[in-house]
Amino acid sequence: MKSTFLITILLLVTLVNAQSLPEAVKKSFEARFPNTEIESWKDNNTYDPAALDENGRDSASEDAQKRGLKDPDDPTEFYIYFRKDGIDWYSKFLLDGTFVIAHGAIDSLPKKVLNAINKAFD
């Protein structure tokens, strides 16, 4: 009984990990960010309690239904996390590969910039 349960869990984990980034999204990312390795990615159907609206509904599934997808749990957006030029980035792409936006986060500003800011606001 325990071994059957364990095998079932292992199969589920394997299936989840076997999901791959859609080819259109991957090609679009590679065209926009050449020679950049994808560190990780997720789609908009990754369970996130913070994504529920005030009534406890999953807005991503409702959005998918509005877009006419057969299965409202099909992902419609993909978030790709990567590092480029020492900066951590994430970018958002639609299912068809359309680029939406990219955000980079830096840990600190260069000394010249900090000095200019301090001088301007002293």
N, C-alpha and C positions, 0 to 999 in steps of 0.2 A: 504494500500500500504506500509506504513512504517513498519507495523507489519510483513508483508511477507518478506520484506528485512531483518529485524532483525532476523527472524526465520532462513532464509537462512544463514546468517552470523554465527549464533549460531551452526547450523548443520555443517558448514565447520570447525569451530574451534573444535568441538567435534570429527570430523573425523580425523583431523590432530593430535589431542592429543591422539586418540585411537591407532595410529600406535605404535607398540611395537618393541622392540629389537628382532631380529631373535634368535630363541632358540640356534642355533649352536654358535652364537657370545656370548650369555649370558653364556652358559656352559663353553666355552673356557675362558672367563673372570674369572668366578668363580674358575676354575681349576688353573689359573695362579695367581690370587689374592684372595685366600680364606679369608673368613670373612671380605670382603671389600664391602661397600655399594656403589652402583653407584649413584653419585650425579646428573649427567645428561649425555645425549649422543646426537649425531647428526650423520646423514649420509652424504655422499659426494654429495648428491643432494639438500642439504639445499642451497638456493640461496645465493651466495656470489659474489658480483661484482668483488672482487679482484681475483676470480678464473678464470675470463675470460682472454683469451690470448690477444695478441696485436691486433688481428683482431676481437675481440668481441665474439669469439666462446667459448662455454662451454667445456673445455677440459675433464671434468668428463663424459659428455654425449658421447663424441667421444670415450673415453676410453671404456665405456660400450659397444658401438657398436663394437669395435674391439674385445671385449671379447665374442661377439656373444649373448649378452642378447637380448631377444625379444623386450623389451621396453628400449630405451636408457636412460630413466629417472629412471629405477630401480637402487636403491643404490647398490654400489659394495664395499664400505668401510664404516666402522663405527668407530666413535671417542667417546670414553668413558672417562668421567671426574670423578675423584674420589679423595679422600684424604686418605692417609695412612701414619702412623707414623708422623703426623704433616706436611706432605709435600703434596702439590697439584700436582696431576698427571693427565696425559691424555694418553690413549693408543689407538692404531689403530689395528683394526681387519678386515679381509676380510669377505665377505658374508658367506663363508663356515666355519667360525670360526677360520681361520688361524690367529695366532698372528703375527703382523708385528713389532711393536715397542712400547715402553713406554717412556715418558719423565716426569721427576719430576722437579719442580721448588721450590727452597728454597729461603727464604727471607734474611737470613744471615748465615754466616759461624760460626762454633763454635770458641770460643776464642783461643783455642790451634792452630787451623788451621790459623787464622788471625795472631797470633804471629809468627808462623813459616814462613809465607809468608813475613811478615814485616822484620823479621830477615834475610831472604834469599835475599831480594832485597833492603836492606839499603845501 
